Amino acid sequence: MAHKAQAKQAQQADHITAETPSQVVASARVMARALAITFPVDQQLALARAFGVRLVEAWWRGLTSVDIVPQELRAPLQPFHIEQLPEAAVALAETIGRTAASFDAETAAYQIGQTYTGMLPAEHRGQYGIFYTPPALTAHLIDQVTAANVDWAKCRVLDPACGGGAFLAPIAQRVMDELKDCSPKFLMQSIGNRLRGYEIDPFGAWLSQVTLDAVVLPISRLAGRKLPVMVTVCDSLRRSPPKDRFDLVIGNPPYGRAKLDVETRERYKRSLYGHANLYGLFTDLALRHTKLGGVIAYVTPTSFLAGVYFKNLRALLGRSAPPLSIDFVTARKGVFDDVLQETALATYRRGADTAPVAVAEITTARGGLEVQQVGEIILPTDLSLPWLLPRTIEQRVLVEHLTHMPHRLADWGYGVSTGPLVWNRFKSQLAHRPSSKRLPLIWAEAITSDGCFVFRADKKNHAPYFELKAGDSWMITTKPCVLLQRTTAKEQNRRLIAAALPAEFLEKHGGVVIENHINMIRPITEAPQVSAEVLGAFINSAAADRAFRCVSGSVAVSAYELESLPLPAPEDLGVLTRLVDAGADREAIEAACSQLFEGDM
């Protein structure tokens, strides 16, 4: 089967040369990935690197084919294992490499990097967070850095996760543009002395260095010299900062939960709270490597803006390097391949005083970016709290109002906790029929999209009842509460999908067991100021949903973010309470909820 696939790939490689360069690369990337998965997982990393080497070699030959005495391709900075490629893979690599030579160096490196990362085993790619930055986002973030008055003529720059050279290469071009009147030798020396990259992946590090070589190739020919090695293969998180700090630390750090050894957790403890995320650690690293007055510019997920695990990082940033600008990428798909997290491009100045943060919305259009300024936002006095920021121009007025709303769920008499049952730890106790020892098991599908409670267990491996054993009483819920789905995406019509758990259902069964893909909004006092029915109607409103989208930074509807959501005063809910008690229609309830967030504005 593998041999047939390889033969087919080779035939296809002969035909795609008739397409446009972009189509060639896109087609070949798909075929390269298909080829990779015909091999065992334990060979895929070495195969991806071997394929990448062939790509880079073909690219470099294309770049230097006009030279009488072509510059030699730089050897890998650190040896890495590669597999022998089948003929089909060699043909594909040659095709992509030759085509990449017709692109500018930054675009070519990105396309090569995308092909390489697309061939990596999913587990390896996820562990190291290997996702290369599209050139359009890179250019925009560098523009933001320029607006922050970074001087390209003399600044020292570090990218601590530089795989592919996405930032170092265009910055080298900015330096050349700024110093265009200088001699080629001076330019080569200036770039070589001032730009640095760290990268844990030896192939990514080599690609970064070769991309720099490609960008400066016209100057290098005139100067008669090559750049020095500017990229170091290392674990950035365990590398001590140099004595001479940087004017700019920029990049797209890896993301994902990280298991830390004792030494690393101790090193970064000032910014940690609970689970560690790689990009949070790299943000702390940037603070350590940036000089006072210097700028940090990162592409990251937006979860740091509100998540509980980032509360210490927010406080650290607010004190040490307040944000200058935060730009939200409104489209998740089509920006980073295989990445579903919402993305933000942010700049910070180390040692600056806290000031209004410029917020913008970035949309993708016709292969480029459109940037719309949203406004300026003041961060909360307690910097560890979620940062309320409008993601879009439509949210600006709402956020201004939310910042003046001091009440939270606790003021209504409620707190939030996660359903206690992790079902796959208690599989033997799931049951399909009721009995005296069993209680209804409530799954997320019991909460309908229109805010109703329907007792059901429709999905695979779900069962409607849970059999209690000795010591299981901690799982039982006996009091009315509001149930809320824990995972929703920004593309859904509603992020907040809730339903009140009916009191009569509890009375009939004597209690229920709630699975942990549900949040429970439960009373924290004997007599909450707001009934569960009114709370359920409010949480299910479009107005509450709009407010939550200004707080949430991930697909998780977290208890922490819910408890941080600005709310109207309990005494302002009179109209809504009367409507709910009277069984009013959805339209009337929506109007009342909207009015609660509008006030006198």
MARKE-264345 format. One record per residue (C-alpha): x, y, z; residue in three letters. Coordinates in steps of 0.02 Angstrom, whole numbers, plus 50000, padded with zeros to 5 digits. Layout:
N
XYZALA ...
//
This chain:
601
500005000050000MET 501405012250045ALA 502315008949880HIS 500735012549780LYS 500465028749875ALA 502265033949841GLN 502115030449655ALA 500505040549647LYS 501335055149739GLN 502785055049615ALA 501585055749467GLN 500635070249546GLN 502255079649580ALA 502615079649393ASP 500955087949355HIS 500815101749487ILE 502195112049407THR 500875118949288ALA 499975127349434GLU 500375144349510THR 501765144449641PRO 500505145749785SER 499485131449715GLN 501065120949695VAL 501525123049876VAL 499755120249940ALA 499545104549835SER 501245097749879ALA 500985100850066ARG 499425090250062VAL 500335076449969MET 501815077450087ALA 500685075050237ARG 499825060450152ALA 501515052850117LEU 502095054950297ALA 500635045550371ILE 501045030150269THR 502515027750388PHE 502495022350571PRO 502365036450699VAL 504105032950767ASP 504835036750595GLN 503805052150555GLN 504895064750648LEU 506475058950559ALA 505515058250395LEU 504855075950418ALA 506605082350452ARG 507325073050304ALA 505975080250194PHE 506315097550265GLY 508175095850228VAL 507795091450047ARG 506615106350036LEU 507895118450103VAL 509265111549990GLU 508165113649835ALA 507635131049892TRP 509445136449918TRP 509975129749749ARG 508575139949670GLY 509095155749762LEU 510925154249713THR 510755147149538SER 511175164049459VAL 512825165549554ASP 514445161449462ILE 515115154149624VAL 513565150049729PRO 513675151849918GLN 513635135150005GLU 512095130850105LEU 512445132250291ARG 512625115650381ALA 511365111450519PRO 511795120150682LEU 511605103950778GLN 511495086150707PRO 509775078250699PHE 509215061050642HIS 508425059050471ILE 507705044350375GLU 508085039750196GLN 506695046650088LEU 505795036649954PRO 505895043349777GLU 504135050449786ALA 504585061049936ALA 506185067249854VAL 505185072649700ALA 503945082049808LEU 505315090749907ALA 506195096149749GLU 504565103049678THR 504155113349832ILE 505955119249853GLY 506115125249672ARG 504445134149685THR 504885142149852ALA 506375150649769ALA 505135161349671SER 504415168449833PHE 505185181449946ASP 506235173450083ALA 504955176050222GLU 503515168250124THR 504615153950065ALA 505195149950242ALA 503385150150303TYR 502825138150167GLN 504305126650201ILE 503935127550387GLY 502095123550359GLN 502555108450255THR 503775102450388TYR 502585105050536THR 501165096950439GLY 502205081050427MET 502655080450612LEU 501825067550724PRO 500345075950809ALA 500975071650983GLU 502695079350951HIS 501955094850873ARG 500765097251019GLY 502085094051153GLN 503235107551084TYR 501865119251019GLY 502595119850843ILE 501475131750744PHE 502325144350630TYR 501685162150612THR 500865167950450PRO 501855182250370PRO 500365194150376ALA 500245192850565LEU 502135194250581THR 502135210250479ALA 500735217850581HIS 501565214150748LEU 503195221650684ILE 502215237050631ASP 501555238250810GLN 503345237250873VAL 503845251250755THR 502395261650823ALA 503115258650997ALA 504685267950939ASN 505885253350929VAL 507395259650831ASP 507835247150695TRP 509495255850667ALA 510215250450834LYS 509025239150933CYS 509525222050998ARG 508185208850964VAL 507815191451031LEU 506555178650973ASP 506605165051108PRO 505595152551004ALA 506155157150829CYS 505725141450729GLY 505725145650544GLY 506365163450570GLY 504625170950553ALA 505125186650650PHE 507015187250636LEU 506985187250445ALA 505805202050420PRO 506685211550559ILE 508325208850467ALA 507475216450315GLN 506895231350420ARG 508685233950478VAL 509305233550298MET 507965246050246ASP 508415257550390GLU 510285256650355LEU 510175255950165LYS 511505269350146ASP 512795259650246CYS 514105248150170SER 513665229750143PRO 515005224250267LYS 514325235950401PHE 512565229650369LEU 513095211450387MET 514025215450547GLN 512565225350618SER 511285211650586ILE 512465198150647GLY 512815207250810ASN 511045212850855ARG 509845198750812LEU 509725182650913ARG 508605167550911GLY 508365152751027TYR 507495136850968GLU 507325119651045ILE 506965110650880ASP 508615108350787PRO 507785108450616PHE 506785124150658GLY 508375132650720ALA 509295128350559TRP 507835134350453LEU 507855150850550SER 509705153350515GLN 509545148550331VAL 508065160450313THR 509145174550382LEU 510485169650257ASP 509195170450117ALA 508555187650168VAL 510295195350172VAL 510905185750018LEU 510955201349905PRO 512005210650036ILE 513035195250076SER 513565193949892ARG 514175211949895LEU 515025210350063ALA 515885194150019GLY 515455186550188ARG 514095176450273LYS 513155180250431LEU 513825172950593PRO 512775159750680VAL 511385169650764MET 510235155550817VAL 510585144350967THR 509845127050985VAL 509315126651167CYS 507885125551291ASP 507505144051312SER 506585141751476LEU 508135134751560ARG 509355147251486ARG 509925161751596SER 509705179451527PRO 511285188051462PRO 512005202951554LYS 511615214151407ASP 509725213351393ARG 508725216151232PHE 507775231251168ASP 506465219751093LEU 505895202051133VAL 504695196350999ILE 503925180150940GLY 502565167150937ASN 502985156451089PRO 502375138451102PRO 500785135451200TYR 499995121051294GLY 500055114251470ARG 501785110151532ALA 502365098151668LYS 503775107051757LEU 505205099951856ASP 505505107352028VAL 506905118851970GLU 505915126451827THR 504355128951932ARG 505405137752062GLU 506205148951930ARG 504515154751862TYR 503485153852022LYS 503145172552022ARG 502025170851868SER 501265153751903LEU 499585149351979TYR 499095131151966GLY 499385123451795HIS 500835130351692ALA 500615134951510ASN 502115136451395LEU 501665153451326TYR 501435160251502GLY 503185154351546LEU 503875162251388PHE 503025178651434THR 503915178451602ASP 505535173951510LEU 505295189351398ALA 505205200551552LEU 506865193651611ARG 507715196551442HIS 507055214051405THR 507945229751466LYS 507005243751554LEU 506085253751423GLY 506175239251301GLY 504695231351212VAL 503945213951217ILE 502875208851067ALA 502015191951066TYR 500735181950968VAL 499795171351096THR 498115163751136PRO 496925175651225THR 496655164451377SER 497915174451482PHE 496715189251482LEU 495465180951599ALA 495955163151648GLY 496245159351831VAL 497905150651794TYR 498575167051725PHE 498065178451869LYS 499855180051935ASN 500515182751759LEU 499255196851731ARG 499785205051893ALA 501625203151847LEU 501365210651674LEU 500325224851741GLY 501675229451867ARG 503235226051764SER 502735228451581ALA 501005235751555PRO 500235232351384PRO 500335245851252LEU 499185237351125SER 498155221651110ILE 497475216750939ASP 496215202650926PHE 496175191050776VAL 494315188150756THR 494465173150637ALA 495175157350714ARG 495145146450559LYS 496225150950412GLY 497525159850519VAL 498495145750601PHE 498265128350529ASP 497515116350658ASP 497405129850793VAL 495725133350873LEU 496255145351010GLN 495805163550991GLU 497335173950953THR 497975190851013ALA 499465201350957LEU 500075211451105ALA 501475223651142THR 502135228651314TYR 503435240851379ARG 504505235251524ARG 504565247751666GLY 503205259051597ALA 501795266451699ASP 500075258851676THR 499145268251539ALA 497615265651428PRO 497825250551315VAL 497505252751129ALA 496355238751068VAL 496055233850887ALA 495105220650790GLU 495995211050652ILE 495005202550515THR 495635192450368THR 495145198250195ALA 495765192750024ARG 497315184750097GLY 497775200250196GLY 497295208750358LEU 496105222850397GLU 496395231950561VAL 495045242250644GLN 495435252250800GLN 494185248350938VAL 494735261051068GLY 495745262851228GLU 495365252851385ILE 495925255151565ILE 496515239451657LEU 495725235151826PRO 496495241751986THR 496805223752040ASP 497845218251891LEU 497625199751931SER 495775200751890LEU 495165197251713PRO 495555211251592TRP 493925217151514LEU 494325220951333LEU 493185222951181PRO 493635210351047ARG 492625219750917THR 492045237450885ILE 490275232350934GLU 490855227751110GLN 491675244451149ARG 490195253351230VAL 489705237551325LEU 491445235851400VAL 491435254051454GLU 489815250551547HIS 490425233951620LEU 491925242451699THR 490725252651807HIS 489705237651866MET 490405232052036PRO 489225217452070HIS 489645199152042ARG 488775182352061LEU 489225181952245ALA 488185197752269ASP 486695188452198TRP 487015174252321GLY 487835161652205TYR 489485153152170GLY 490065141752030VAL 490765124252039SER 491055110351915THR 489995094751910GLY 490865082252025PRO 490735066351920LEU 492185062251804VAL 491215048451721TRP 492625038151647ASN 493295035151823ARG 491635027151873PHE 491125017751716LYS 490525002551812SER 489235013251905GLN 488375020051749LEU 486665012151725ALA 485265012551598HIS 483815008351715ARG 483235016651877PRO 483285008152046SER 483225012652230SER 485125014252233LYS 485245024952076ARG 485025043552043LEU 484795052651877PRO 486445056951796LEU 486445074151716ILE 487515076451559TRP 487855092351460ALA 486565087351327GLU 485205089451459ALA 485435108251434ILE 484605112651270THR 485165127051159SER 483565136651199ASP 483855135751386GLY 482755121151436CYS 483135106151545PHE 482785089251463VAL 483295073651558PHE 484225063251428ARG 485835053751393ALA 485925052751205ASP 487775052551167LYS 488945037751151LYS 489485030051318ASN 488205040551412HIS 486935032551529ALA 485465040951617PRO 485775034151793TYR 487185032551918PHE 487255018952050GLU 487855025352217LEU 489085016052325LYS 489725019252500ALA 490635035952509GLY 489815043252353ASP 488715055852443SER 489885070152395TRP 489285068352215MET 487455071252254ILE 486575087852219THR 484945090252314THR 484625109052299LYS 484035119252148PRO 485405126852042CYS 485745133051867VAL 486665121251750LEU 487835128151619LEU 488805119651479GLN 490675120951514ARG 491365121051336THR 490745132351196THR 491575141051049ALA 491515159250997LYS 490735154150831GLU 489185147350920GLN 487655158450934ASN 487825157551123ARG 489335154951235ARG 488185153851387LEU 486995139251371ILE 486075136751536ALA 484525129151613ALA 483825129151789ALA 483805111851867LEU 481935110351909PRO 481505109052094ALA 480125096652054GLU 481385085151967PHE 482485085452122LEU 481005082052235GLU 480425067352128LYS 482115058652129HIS 482845064852294GLY 484395071652208GLY 485465070152052VAL 487285067052003VAL 488035080051886ILE 489435076151762GLU 490955087551753ASN 490615094851580HIS 489325105451670ILE 489555120651780ASN 488365122051928MET 487875139451983ILE 487335135852161ARG 486705146152308PRO 488035150952435ILE 486735157652558THR 485115150552625GLU 484115164452542ALA 484915170752381PRO 484345187952325GLN 483945181052152VAL 482945165152119SER 483685150952017ALA 482335153551884GLU 482775172051863VAL 484625168051863LEU 484365154851728GLY 483365166851619ALA 484695180351639PHE 486175168951602ILE 485275162651446ASN 485015180151378SER 485945187551230ALA 486435202151342ALA 487325191051468ALA 488125181551325ASP 488815197751250ARG 489525202651419ALA 490345185651444PHE 491205186551275ARG 492105202251338CYS 492815192051482VAL 493145174651415SER 494775170951327GLY 494565152551285SER 493295139351235VAL 493065134851419ALA 491635142951513VAL 492605143151675SER 491945145351851ALA 493225158951882TYR 492675169251732GLU 490835167051775LEU 491145172951952GLU 492115187851882SER 490745193151761LEU 490115210951799PRO 488255210451840LEU 486825222451879PRO 486375225452060ALA 485125212652129PRO 483895226552167GLU 483865231151982ASP 483105214451932LEU 481315218551980GLY 480645219651802VAL 481535203751750LEU 480885194451904THR 479085199351867ARG 479255193951687LEU 479985176951734VAL 478665174151868ASP 477295178351743ALA 477995166351611GLY 478365180451487ALA 478995176351314ASP 480825176051264ARG 480755192851175GLU 480155202151330ALA 481465193851440ILE 482845197951314GLU 482315216251313ALA 482345217251503ALA 484075209251512CYS 484755221051379SER 484115235951477GLN 485075229851630LEU 486725232151536PHE 486255248651457GLU 485765258951607GLY 485875277551570ASP 487085275551425MET 
//
